[in-house]
């Protein structure tokens, strides 16, 4: 089992910055990809950014150049630094971890943290 706990969500003005953190615990050795997703009201959950065990990173086009995903293997955290926030970034942000199929292939989600971008 893997537990994911997100933190850092807040109300911020357009153009502002926030840093989200995902703290992971449990059986982490089998995790191959950790990602940040978001879901706005009335919309489907979408991938924002992800980082693989090998360090490969991907971003959705709408956040490229504004968001940065990073991993701290000592603290077992995956952070999402967000700059130049826009109202359309408003959503609940979730952390997701994918387990290698060799150890079960489970998918784990955190409970989410609310990000609201508004003046």
N, C-alpha and C positions, 0 to 999 in steps of 0.2 A: 504493500500500500504506500501511496505517496499523498502527502497533504500539501496543499498550496494555499497560501494566505497573501492576498493582495493588500496594499496600503498606498496612501498618497493621493487618493482622489480628493478633489476639492472644487470650489467655485473659483474661476479665474476669469479675468477680463480678456477680451480678444487681444492677441499679440503677446500674451503672457506665457509663462512657462510652468511646467509641473514635472515632478519626477515620481513615477510609480515604481513600486517595488513588489516583487513576488518572492516570498520566502518559502522554500521547499524543505520538506522533512520527510523522513521515512526511507523507503527502499529506492534510493536515487541512482544506484549504479546502472540500472537498466534504462534510464531516460535517454532518448536519442535526440529529441527535439523539444525545445521549450518556446512557447510563443505567447504573444499578447494578441487578444482578439477584442473586438468591441461590438456592442449592439446598441443602436439608437432606437428610440421608440418607433414601432411600426416597421422596422427594418430587420433584415436578417443579420445574424452575427457574421462578422467578417474578420479575416486575418489582418492584423496591423503590421506585425513584425515577428520574425522568428529567428532563433539561433540554434544550430545543431550542436551535437556533442563535439564535432570537429571544428566548430567555429564558423561555419557558413551562415551568412546572414541574408535575410531577404526582407523587403518592405513592400507594402502596398504603395502604388504610385502616388496616392494622395498625401502620403506623409513623408515621402522621400525627400531628404534634405532638411526636414524639420524635426524628425524623431530619430533617436538613437537607442538601439537595444544593446545591453551589455550584460555580462555574466560575471559573478564573483564565485569562483569555485571553493573558496575558503568559507565564505558566509552562506553558500548555497542560496544565492539570490540571483534573480534576473530582473534587471531594472529597465524601465522605459523612460528615457529623458525626452520630454516634449517641449519644443520651442515654437514660437509664432503660432500659438493656438488660435483656431478659428471656431466660430459657432458650430460649424458642421462637425467638429471633433467631439461635440457633446455626445456622450454615450456612457454606458456601463462597460468598464474595461475588465476583461477576464484574463487570467493566466491559465495556460493549458500546457500540459506535459504529456508527450507521447512515449510510451514504453516500447522497447525493442520487442519484436515478436518472439524472439528466443526466450524471453522471460515472461511472456504472457500477452504482450501487445495491448495492455490496458491504456486508456486515455483518462487523464485526470484533469479536473477543472477546479479553479478556485471559486470563491463565492462572489467575486466581482467588487469593483470599487467605482463609485460614480465620479465622472468628470463632467463638469458643466462649464461651458465657455459662454459668458454673457456679460454684457455691460450693465 
